[in-house]
């Protein structure tokens, strides 16, 4: 486990680079964030943000999604990939939200993961961004970078990484930290060619120190 001082330096350095630490997906209604996260699977947030305005204009309410033909929904999200499955999940999810949760996005891990197409990563993001709860969103960026930093043991298993991060990150920092991991992963600590030279986290990065 990394020393608390190193963890704090990492957190504060990332805060300086990305002061807001917000999700890059755009939404106005809670369920729109839920749907946007589903669309982001195997797709970039930038692409999702290009697709959703027309989608939400065509289906402006949760009720309209619940009554939609998944094939039509699929045509709006085609460029996001895996559009048939995503469209089906969104329609079924809208129906479940109306039937079982009074049209609101639920606020517990158990309830969220009972929804079609919603796993722990999505549920954690909703709990953090919508409900302000401690949340550990372990996407590919977070898994990769926290492993390189030595905050985790390098596991690629999202649940194992989540459990390890819960041990080292202060709960109140968790949600924004994970959002900053995404931004840092796009800008600097990329999968194939990380920009280790001049990296602001290099002095606290296990991988950088190992590379010498």
Residue pairs with C-beta under 8 A, 6 or more apart in sequence:
1 167
1 168
2 149
2 150
2 151
2 168
2 204
2 206
6 204
7 151
7 168
7 169
9 203
9 204
10 149
10 151
10 201
10 204
11 169
11 170
11 173
11 177
13 200
13 201
13 204
14 21
14 177
14 180
14 181
14 184
14 201
15 21
15 176
15 180
17 180
17 183
17 184
17 200
18 179
18 180
18 183
18 184
21 175
21 176
21 177
21 179
21 180
22 176
22 179
23 33
23 125
23 129
23 179
24 45
24 46
24 49
24 179
24 182
24 183
25 33
25 36
25 37
25 40
25 45
25 48
25 49
26 36
26 49
26 52
27 33
27 36
27 52
28 56
29 62
30 104
30 105
30 126
30 130
31 62
31 65
31 93
31 94
31 97
31 105
32 52
32 56
33 105
33 125
33 126
33 129
33 130
34 93
34 105
34 115
34 118
34 122
34 126
35 52
35 65
35 90
35 93
36 48
36 49
36 52
37 121
37 122
37 125
37 126
38 86
38 89
38 90
38 93
38 117
38 118
38 122
39 48
39 51
39 52
39 77
39 80
39 86
40 48
40 80
41 82
41 86
42 81
42 82
43 80
43 81
47 79
47 80
48 80
50 79
51 76
51 77
51 79
51 80
54 76
55 73
55 76
55 77
58 64
58 72
58 76
59 65
59 68
59 73
62 94
62 97
62 98
62 103
63 94
63 98
65 73
65 90
65 91
65 94
66 91
66 94
66 95
66 97
66 98
68 91
68 94
70 84
70 87
70 88
70 90
70 91
71 87
73 87
73 90
73 91
74 83
74 84
74 86
74 87
75 83
77 83
77 86
77 87
80 86
85 117
86 117
88 116
89 116
89 117
90 117
92 116
92 117
93 115
93 116
93 117
93 118
96 114
96 115
96 116
97 103
97 104
97 105
97 115
101 111
105 112
105 126
105 130
106 112
106 115
107 126
107 127
107 130
107 131
107 133
108 127
109 120
109 123
109 124
109 127
112 118
112 122
112 123
112 126
112 127
113 119
113 120
113 123
120 138
120 158
120 159
120 162
121 137
121 138
121 139
121 158
124 135
124 136
124 137
124 138
124 162
124 178
125 135
125 137
127 133
127 134
127 135
128 134
128 135
128 137
128 174
128 175
128 178
129 135
129 175
132 175
133 175
134 171
134 172
134 174
134 175
135 174
135 175
135 178
136 162
136 165
136 166
136 169
136 174
136 178
137 175
137 178
137 179
138 158
138 159
138 161
138 162
138 165
138 178
139 178
139 181
139 182
140 185
140 191
141 181
141 182
141 184
141 185
141 186
141 189
142 161
142 165
142 178
142 181
142 182
142 185
143 152
143 155
143 156
143 158
143 161
144 185
144 189
144 191
145 181
145 184
145 185
145 189
146 152
146 161
146 164
146 165
146 181
147 153
147 154
147 155
147 156
147 161
148 189
148 194
148 205
148 206
148 207
148 208
149 201
149 204
149 205
149 206
149 207
150 205
150 206
150 207
151 164
151 165
151 168
151 169
152 160
152 161
152 164
152 165
153 160
153 164
155 161
155 164
165 174
166 174
169 177
184 201
185 191
188 194
188 195
188 199
188 200
189 195
189 199
189 201
196 202
196 205
196 207
196 208
196 211
199 205
199 208
201 208
202 208
